[in-house]
Each structure stands twice: as C-alpha cells, then as structure tokens.
Amino acid sequence: MNIAQIYRLYPKESDCIAHIEAVRWRGKPVCPYCGSDRSTAMPKEQRHHCNNCKTSFSAMVKTIFHHTHLPLQKWFLALSLILNAKKGIAARQLGRDLEVNKDTAWFMAMRIRRAMEEHPDQRALLQGVVEVDETYIGGKPRKRARRADEAPHNKRGRGTKKLAVVGAVQRGGKVITRLVPNVKAKTLTQFIREHVEAEGTTVMTDEMQSYWRLSAFIRHQTVNHQVEYVSGNIHTNTLESYWALLRRGLMGQYHRLSKRYLPRYLDEFSYRYNIRKVANVFEITLARGLGA
C-alpha cells in the first residue's frame, strides 16, 4: 500500500471510517466499553449508540487512533510511509510529508509503533538454525586531545558504555531483538531460553565467554571472529546484515535515541524485517492497531 493507493481508495473521512469499522468489527459493531453487540448507528455523528451501557462510541475507541483530531487519511498515509521506509522515517520528515508539526508526527509514529509490538501470546520460538549476537547503540564521542597515559576514550563494541542490544534470527525466518542491561552469561542465556526452541535447534554465536554455557541445554556452534567470519555453515552474517540495517536507520534517520524509547524503535525494525515477505502488510498492521 503506497500513498497513491491511499489517496485513491480512501479519499474521504467516511471512506477511512468505513474501512476501520470493517476491519475491526466485520459488520457487527461491538461496544468497546461493555462488550455488547446491541447498538444503534448514528450516521450523522459517524458513531454508534450502545443500547446496553447507553454510551456512544466510534471504531477508534481504544485503538491507536483514540482521541485523534487529525483526518484519518493522514493516519493511513503515516502508516504507509513508516511501513515502506526500510530504514525508518524521522519525525521531521514525516511532519513535512503530512503537513503537521514534528511533535504531532512523532506522536503518530509512536502510536503506530505500538501496533508493531510483539505480544507474549503471539510470540513463536525460533527454530532450526538460529544466530545470536549483540550490538551497541549510541553516538560517537566527540574528538578531543588525549594524554599519553590516558586510555582511548572512543572505545567501540564490548566494554563500551553504550546501550547493549541482543538479537536472535532464524535463518530464513524472523528476528527478535531486546535491549538488555548487560551481556553477561546469565542475561544472554535467559534471552535465548525465552525466544529459542531448545529441542532440534542449533545456535550459532561468536566465541564470547558469555555464550559458553549454552551447550548445557542446546546445540551450540561458534566461529572465531579474530580468525574468520565464516567456517563452513557456521556464521552470524544474517544477523550482522540486520545490525547494519538497524544502525543505518538509527544513525541516518533518528540520529539520537533515549533508552526509554529505544525498545519501540527496535520493535519497528524487527517488525518490518519479519513481515518483509508478506503481501498485505498495511491491512495486517492496521488490524493490529485496532486490536483486531
């Protein structure tokens, strides 16, 4: 779904509301407050009156569109732009495209990212060949003069003060990423136990000591990155390619992220990667945003 299709399919507010009602209710309005399906349509107000709890409601109540004062067509356009931007889209750029201010654009984007969250009851364990690795998110330090006896202050990778993110990707399948407090063995082992099926699965990592205890409960193979990056079928290149895409997006579009909101952006990139082979991405994401 691109912006040209949205202008063609949903030119008016009533068209957007009709589509949202069809996706959320499938022809039978249900009160979001009491759950009753006994309601009366209010065409002029584009709402429904619940005959059970005597309240009026619209299809936007308790969804990502709740309390919005913007035209729904702009929401559809924002959803399309975010889904089609492989490396993400900045709030300022989104604001320019939709003719709204940057704060409104940021609010819309964060609401849409809520629809991209992976809920625990929807989570499927990774199986087969699974690559696990970690990366570090944070800006580059400013260059400054260093004393002769001073340690390097622009350390990269492990041992840095940047935010640590661990990820696991099933070859040919989905990726899961999480912000973690550290990359100690206990933290990484817990992450793998939560997201990887132990039986019949092979986990591939580098030779960091935190991964050494994995062989106690799952088949584990390693590659020594100080010597080579590929040893036969043993490598983490699939996840490294995903990390490169994530870094390009964070550095080229968003520039700076706080620890508070980083998980939302991780969900966004993971979601786009996981639905890369799905045809009706717009409809699926809209349904998730509507709780359908």
C-alpha positions in Angstrom: 0.0 0.0 0.0 1.6 3.3 -1.1 0.4 6.9 -0.8 -1.1 6.9 -4.3 -3.3 3.9 -3.5 -4.4 5.5 -0.2 -5.5 8.7 -2.0 -7.4 6.6 -4.5 -9.0 4.1 -2.1 -9.7 6.4 0.9 -10.2 10.0 -0.4 -12.8 11.0 2.3 -13.0 10.6 6.0 -16.1 8.5 5.7 -14.2 6.0 3.5 -11.5 5.7 6.2 -14.1 5.2 8.9 -15.9 2.5 6.9 -12.7 0.6 6.3 -11.7 0.8 10.0 -15.2 -0.5 11.0 -15.0 -3.3 8.5 -11.5 -4.4 9.8 -12.3 -4.1 13.5 -15.9 -5.4 13.6 -16.5 -7.2 10.3 -20.0 -5.8 10.0 -21.1 -6.2 13.6 -20.3 -3.2 15.9 -19.2 -4.1 19.4 -19.2 -1.6 22.3 -15.6 -1.2 23.4 -16.8 -0.3 26.9 -19.1 -3.1 27.9 -18.6 -5.6 25.0 -22.3 -5.6 23.9 -23.2 -6.0 20.3 -26.6 -4.3 20.8 -26.1 -0.9 19.2 -27.8 1.7 17.0 -26.0 3.5 14.3 -25.7 7.3 14.4 -24.8 8.1 10.8 -24.6 11.9 11.1 -22.1 11.7 14.0 -20.3 8.6 12.4 -20.7 6.9 15.8 -22.8 4.1 17.4 -25.0 4.2 20.5 -24.8 1.2 22.8 -28.2 0.0 23.9 -26.7 -1.8 26.9 -24.5 0.8 28.7 -26.1 3.8 27.0 -22.9 5.3 25.8 -21.8 6.4 22.3 -18.7 5.1 20.7 -16.8 5.0 17.4 -14.5 2.5 15.8 -11.5 4.5 17.0 -12.1 4.0 20.7 -9.3 2.1 22.5 -7.2 1.9 19.3 -4.1 3.7 18.1 -6.5 6.4 16.7 -8.2 7.1 20.0 -8.8 10.8 20.7 -7.2 11.8 17.5 -8.2 15.2 15.9 -6.4 14.5 12.7 -8.0 13.3 9.5 -7.8 9.5 9.3 -6.4 9.8 5.8 -3.3 11.3 7.3 -3.0 8.4 9.7 -3.3 6.0 6.8 -0.6 7.9 5.0 1.7 7.9 8.0 1.2 4.1 8.4 2.1 3.6 4.7 5.2 5.8 4.9 6.5 4.1 8.0 5.9 0.6 6.6 7.6 1.4 3.3 10.6 3.2 4.8 13.1 0.3 5.1 15.4 2.4 7.3 12.7 4.3 9.1 11.5 7.9 8.7 12.3 10.8 11.0 9.5 12.7 12.7 10.5 15.9 11.0 10.4 14.3 7.6 7.0 12.7 8.4 5.7 16.0 9.6 6.8 17.7 6.3 5.1 14.9 4.3 1.8 15.1 6.2 1.8 18.9 6.8 1.8 18.6 10.6 4.3 19.7 13.1 7.1 17.5 14.3 5.6 16.8 17.7 2.4 15.6 16.1 4.3 13.4 13.6 6.3 11.9 16.5 3.2 11.1 18.4 1.6 9.5 15.4 4.7 7.4 14.7 4.9 6.2 18.4 1.2 5.2 18.2 1.9 3.2 15.0 4.9 1.6 16.7 2.5 0.3 19.4 0.9 -1.7 16.6 4.3 -3.2 15.8 4.9 -4.6 19.3 5.3 -8.3 19.7 2.9 -9.5 22.4 3.8 -12.5 24.5 0.8 -14.5 23.4 1.7 -14.0 19.7 5.4 -15.0 20.2 6.7 -18.1 18.4 10.0 -19.6 19.4 12.8 -19.5 16.8 13.8 -23.0 15.5 16.2 -24.6 13.1 19.5 -22.7 12.7 19.4 -19.6 14.9 22.1 -16.9 15.0 22.7 -14.9 18.2 24.8 -11.8 18.6 24.8 -8.4 20.3 25.3 -4.8 19.2 25.7 -1.5 20.9 23.6 1.6 20.3 24.9 5.1 20.9 26.5 8.1 19.3 30.2 8.5 18.6 32.1 10.5 21.2 33.5 13.9 20.4 37.1 14.0 19.3 39.4 15.6 21.8 43.1 15.5 22.7 44.2 12.5 24.7 47.1 12.4 27.1 49.9 9.9 26.6 49.0 8.0 29.7 45.2 8.1 29.1 43.2 5.1 27.8 41.4 5.5 24.5 38.0 7.3 25.1 36.3 6.2 21.8 36.1 2.5 22.7 33.7 0.5 20.4 31.9 -2.8 20.9 32.2 -4.8 24.1 33.2 -2.8 27.2 31.7 0.4 25.9 29.2 2.4 27.9 26.7 2.4 25.0 23.3 0.6 25.3 23.5 -3.2 24.7 21.1 -4.9 22.4 21.0 -8.6 21.9 19.3 -10.3 18.9 18.5 -13.7 17.5 17.5 -14.5 13.9 16.2 -17.7 12.4 17.8 -18.2 9.0 15.1 -17.6 6.5 12.7 -16.6 9.3 12.1 -13.9 12.0 14.4 -11.8 14.1 13.9 -10.9 17.8 15.9 -8.0 19.4 15.8 -6.8 23.0 17.5 -4.0 25.0 19.5 -5.7 27.8 21.2 -4.3 30.9 24.4 -6.2 30.2 25.9 -9.0 28.1 26.7 -11.3 30.9 26.1 -15.1 30.6 23.0 -15.1 32.8 21.4 -12.3 30.7 22.1 -13.9 27.3 21.2 -17.4 28.5 17.8 -16.1 29.8 17.2 -14.3 26.5 17.9 -17.5 24.5 15.7 -19.7 26.7 12.8 -17.3 26.3 13.0 -17.0 22.5 14.6 -20.1 21.1 13.3 -23.6 20.9 15.9 -25.8 22.6 15.0 -29.1 21.0 16.3 -29.6 17.5 17.8 -26.1 17.2 21.4 -25.1 16.6 22.5 -21.8 18.0 25.5 -20.1 16.3 27.4 -17.3 18.0 30.9 -15.9 18.2 33.3 -17.1 20.9 32.4 -14.6 23.6 32.7 -16.2 27.1 29.0 -15.3 27.9 27.9 -17.9 25.3 30.0 -20.8 26.6 27.3 -22.3 28.9 24.7 -22.6 26.1 25.9 -26.1 25.3 24.4 -27.3 28.6 20.8 -27.1 27.1 21.1 -26.5 23.4 23.3 -27.4 20.4 25.9 -24.7 20.1 28.4 -23.9 17.5 30.8 -20.9 17.4 33.0 -19.0 14.9 36.2 -17.2 16.0 35.9 -13.7 14.5 39.5 -13.0 15.2 40.4 -15.6 12.6 37.4 -15.9 10.3 33.8 -14.8 9.9 32.6 -17.9 8.1 33.5 -21.5 8.9 31.5 -23.8 6.6 27.9 -23.2 7.6 28.8 -21.6 10.9 28.5 -17.8 10.9 26.4 -14.9 12.2 26.3 -13.0 8.9 22.5 -13.0 8.7 22.3 -11.1 12.0 25.2 -8.9 11.1 23.3 -7.8 8.0 20.3 -6.9 10.2 22.5 -5.0 12.6 23.9 -3.0 9.6 20.3 -2.1 8.6 19.4 -1.1 12.1 22.5 1.1 12.5 21.9 2.8 9.2 18.4 3.6 10.2 19.3 4.9 13.7 22.3 6.9 12.5 20.8 8.2 9.2 17.2 8.9 10.3 16.8 9.2 14.0 20.4 10.3 15.0 19.8 10.1 18.7 17.5 7.8 20.8 16.9 7.7 24.5 17.0 4.5 26.5 13.3 5.0 27.3 12.1 4.8 23.7 14.8 2.6 22.1 12.7 -0.6 22.6 9.9 1.0 20.5 12.3 1.6 17.6 13.7 -1.9 17.9 10.2 -3.3 17.6 9.7 -1.2 14.5 12.8 -2.5 12.7 12.1 -6.1 13.8 8.5 -5.9 12.6 9.5 -4.6 9.2 12.1 -7.3 8.8 9.6 -10.1 9.9 6.9 -9.1 7.5 9.2 -8.4 4.6 7.6 -11.3 2.6 4.0 -10.6 3.5 1.8 -9.0 0.8 -0.9 -7.3 2.8 1.3 -5.6 5.4 -0.9 -2.5 5.6 -4.0 -4.4 6.4 -2.3 -6.6 9.0 -0.7 -3.6 10.7 -4.0 -1.7 10.7 -5.7 -4.7 12.3 -3.1 -4.9 15.0 -3.5 -1.2 15.7 -7.3 -1.7 16.0 -6.9 -4.7 18.3 -8.4 -7.0 15.7 
